[in-house]
Amino acid sequence: MRTIPQNIDLTKLQVKNLIGTPVKLKVNRGRNKIEFIEGKIENAYPQIFTIRSYSGELNSFSYSDVLAKNITFFASEKVKGV
């Protein structure tokens, strides 16, 4: 059985602190489908958070995906206006 060392409230707080910050996400969509998304966290709602990619696409993810390690955050090299 898998153990999760972090709780969902702490995950929500950490994501809220990243609102407006450039981030890069590695998203595991299952069946060996890995996607990388670069953009900014736009909003953090009670059940999901949204990320606006630099191409203008809006993506939404749940906090449980972060806890299950289906989503990994990285610092983005992009700066606003570049």
N, C-alpha and C positions, 0 to 999 in steps of 0.2 A: 504494500500500500504506500502511496505517495504522501509525504508529509509536506505541509506548506507552512514555512516558518513565519510568514507575515500575515497580518489580518487585513480584511478588506477596507476597514476605516483608515488605516495607515496608508494603504495604496491610494485611496481617494484623495487624501491630504497631499500626498506626494505629487499626484497628477495635477491637482489644483495649483500647486506651487509652480508648475511648469507652464501655466497658461501664458501665451504670448512668446514663449521661448522657442527658438528654432530647434527642432528635434528630428532625428532620423529613427524610424521604426523598422524593425525586422518582424514581419508578420508571418506566422506559420498558418497557412490556410488548410493544412491537412493533405495527405497523400503526396508528400514531397513537393508541395506548392509553397514556395517561399517568395514573399513580396517585400520590397523595400519601399518605404514611403518617407519622403522628406517634406516637412512643412512646419506649421505651428499649431499648437493645441489652441483651439478656438474657444471651446466651452467645456465645462465639467458639470454634468447633471448628476442627480442621485444614482442613476443606474448605468449611465454610459458617459463617454467623453467623445468629443469630436475633434478631428484634425483636418485642417485645410491644407492640402498639398500646394506646392509652389505652382503647379499647373492649374490650380483652381478647383480641383475635385475635393468634395467633402466626404470624409470617411468617419464612421462611428464605430466604437469598440466598447466592450464591457470591461469592467474592472476585474472580473473573474478571469478574463483572458490573460491579463497581466499576471495574476496570481498563479495561473496554470502554466506560465512561461510560454504561452503562444505568441506573446508580444514582448519584444525586448527593445528598450529605449537606448539610444546612443546620442551623443552630442553631435549636432549638425555643424558643418563648416560654413554653411551659407549665412550670410548676414543680410539684413533687410536692405533692399535696393541693389543687390548684386545679382 
